[in-house]
Amino acid sequence: MAENVENLMLEQLRLIRADLTELKSDMAAFKSEVHSDSLAHQTMLYGLAGVIGDIRERVEHLERKMGAMP
């Protein structure tokens, strides 16, 4: 009887180990995805900042042409 209990416990421990291994792999993939998304968002923000800067310069140029700015 004790052997059956031990075998059942070992089987459950194997299943838990397999679940933990899968979870660890999933977490690593998730971490990589979040890091990639973060870099993508930073790139988009830098791009948008450049576009906004260009628009600001164009507006200032038009204001100077219209005499609204010195």
C-alpha positions, 0 to 999 in steps of 0.5 A: 500500500505504501508503495502505491501511495509513493508512486501516486505522489511521485506521479503528481510531483512529475506532473507538477514539475512538467507544469512548472517547466511549461509555466517557466517557458510561457513566462519567458516568452511573455517577458520577451513579448512585453520587452519587444512591445515596449521597444516598439512603443518607444520607437513609435513615440520617438517617431511621433515626436519627430512628426510633431516637431516637424509640424511645429516647425512648419507652423512657425514657418507659416507664422513668420511668413504671415508676420505673426512671429518675429 
